[in-house]
Amino acid sequence: NQTKILLRGVMVEESLCNVEFIKDNNDYIARVQSDIGGLREYRSSSLEEVLEQVIIDLQEEFENA
């Protein structure tokens, strides 16, 4: 997830967070890292549940930033 900022006619990209999704046997794992929230991990047997957890967490993080 990146933002692009126009600075004196030059486009600058800034990374807001890094999200990694992994399937480990019957579990889905999401690892999220950001400057604000640090590194955290979500795990569930449901991909939908992991995605929902990541979305909710990131929405709250960036709304409060």
VEXGUSE-517034 format. One line per 2 residues: number of its first residue (from 1); their letters; for each residue x, y, z of C-alpha. Coordinates in Angstrom, 1 decimal, always signed. Layout:
BEGIN
NUM = a = X:Y:Z ~ ...
END
This chain:
BEGIN
1 = nq = +0.0:+0.0:+0.0 ~ +1.7:+3.2:-1.1
3 = tk = +0.8:+6.9:-1.3 ~ +2.2:+9.2:-3.9
5 = il = +3.0:+12.8:-3.0 ~ +3.7:+15.5:-5.5
7 = lr = +6.6:+17.6:-4.2 ~ +7.8:+20.5:-6.3
9 = gv = +6.9:+18.7:-9.5 ~ +8.5:+15.4:-8.4
11 = mv = +6.4:+12.3:-7.5 ~ +7.5:+10.8:-4.3
13 = ee = +6.3:+7.4:-3.1 ~ +5.9:+6.5:+0.6
15 = sl = +5.3:+3.0:+1.8 ~ +2.5:+2.9:+4.4
17 = cn = +2.5:-0.7:+5.3 ~ +3.6:-4.2:+4.2
19 = ve = +1.1:-7.1:+4.2 ~ +2.1:-10.7:+3.6
21 = fi = -0.4:-13.6:+3.3 ~ +0.7:-17.2:+3.9
23 = kd = -1.1:-20.5:+3.8 ~ +0.3:-23.0:+6.4
25 = nn = -1.4:-26.3:+6.3 ~ -5.0:-25.5:+7.1
27 = dy = -4.3:-22.0:+8.5 ~ -4.1:-18.7:+6.8
29 = ia = -1.6:-16.2:+8.2 ~ -1.4:-12.4:+7.5
31 = rv = +1.7:-10.5:+8.7 ~ +1.2:-6.8:+8.7
33 = qs = +4.0:-4.3:+9.4 ~ +3.7:-0.5:+9.6
35 = di = +5.5:+2.4:+11.3 ~ +2.4:+3.1:+13.4
37 = gg = +1.4:-0.4:+14.5 ~ +4.6:-2.3:+14.2
39 = lr = +4.6:-6.0:+13.3 ~ +1.6:-8.1:+14.0
41 = ey = +0.2:-11.4:+12.8 ~ -3.3:-12.8:+12.3
43 = rs = -4.1:-16.5:+12.0 ~ -7.3:-18.3:+11.2
45 = ss = -8.5:-21.4:+9.3 ~ -10.7:-19.0:+7.3
47 = le = -9.1:-16.7:+4.7 ~ -12.1:-14.4:+4.9
49 = ev = -11.7:-14.0:+8.6 ~ -8.0:-13.1:+8.3
51 = le = -8.7:-10.6:+5.5 ~ -11.5:-9.0:+7.6
53 = qv = -9.1:-8.7:+10.6 ~ -6.4:-7.0:+8.5
55 = ii = -8.9:-4.6:+6.9 ~ -10.4:-3.5:+10.2
57 = dl = -7.0:-3.1:+11.9 ~ -5.6:-1.0:+9.0
59 = qe = -8.7:+1.1:+8.7 ~ -8.5:+1.9:+12.4
61 = ef = -4.8:+2.5:+12.3 ~ -4.9:+5.0:+9.4
63 = en = -8.1:+6.8:+10.5 ~ -6.4:+7.6:+13.9
65 = a = -3.0:+8.5:+12.4
END
